[in-house]
Amino acid sequence: MIRKNVKSSQMKSVGYDTGNKVLEIEMTDGAIVQYYDVPKREFENLVKADSIGKFYHRFIKGKYQYQQVI
């Protein structure tokens, strides 16, 4: 999956797999986390948010199943 760099104090990059509805986030500490069954609209809204970190905490974290892959 290709990730795009983002301006965030918590995240380095984000990517999305449309076919599998997987949101992948690379954190600034090097951890990579995948969130499952995330609608594409959530990814688009995350990338467009004024504060990516605030959007992540409000709409992604704790709302979707996830797995830390690294």
C-alpha positions as CSV (number, residue, x, y, z in Angstrom):
1,M,0.0,0.0,0.0
2,I,1.3,3.4,-0.9
3,R,1.1,6.0,1.9
4,K,1.1,9.8,1.6
5,N,3.1,11.9,4.1
6,V,0.9,14.1,6.3
7,K,1.5,17.1,8.5
8,S,0.8,15.8,12.0
9,S,2.6,15.6,15.3
10,Q,1.3,12.0,15.7
11,M,1.3,10.5,12.2
12,K,4.0,10.4,9.5
13,S,1.9,9.0,6.7
14,V,-1.5,7.5,5.8
15,G,-2.7,5.2,3.0
16,Y,-5.9,3.4,2.0
17,D,-6.6,0.1,0.2
18,T,-9.9,0.7,-1.6
19,G,-10.6,-3.0,-2.4
20,N,-10.1,-4.2,1.2
21,K,-11.2,-1.0,3.0
22,V,-8.0,-0.9,5.0
23,L,-6.7,2.4,6.4
24,E,-2.9,2.2,7.2
25,I,-1.3,4.8,9.4
26,E,2.4,5.2,10.1
27,M,2.9,6.9,13.4
28,T,5.8,9.2,14.2
29,D,7.3,6.5,16.5
30,G,7.6,4.1,13.6
31,A,4.5,2.0,14.5
32,I,2.3,1.0,11.5
33,V,-1.3,0.4,12.3
34,Q,-4.0,-1.0,10.0
35,Y,-7.7,-0.2,10.6
36,Y,-10.3,-2.5,8.9
37,D,-13.6,-1.9,7.2
38,V,-13.0,1.8,7.1
39,P,-15.2,3.6,4.5
40,K,-13.2,5.5,1.8
41,R,-15.0,8.7,2.9
42,E,-13.4,8.4,6.3
43,F,-9.9,8.2,4.7
44,E,-10.7,11.2,2.5
45,N,-12.0,13.2,5.4
46,L,-8.9,12.3,7.5
47,V,-6.5,13.6,4.8
48,K,-8.5,16.8,4.4
49,A,-9.0,17.6,8.1
50,D,-7.6,20.8,9.5
51,S,-6.2,18.7,12.3
52,I,-5.4,15.1,11.3
53,G,-4.7,14.1,14.9
54,K,-8.0,15.4,16.2
55,F,-9.9,13.8,13.4
56,Y,-8.1,10.5,14.0
57,H,-8.9,10.5,17.8
58,R,-12.5,11.5,17.2
59,F,-13.5,9.3,14.2
60,I,-11.0,6.5,13.7
61,K,-9.3,5.4,17.0
62,G,-11.5,3.1,19.0
63,K,-14.2,3.0,16.2
64,Y,-12.7,0.3,13.9
65,Q,-10.9,-3.0,14.5
66,Y,-7.2,-2.6,14.1
67,Q,-3.9,-4.4,14.2
68,Q,-0.4,-3.0,14.7
69,V,1.7,-4.6,12.0
70,I,5.0,-3.0,13.0
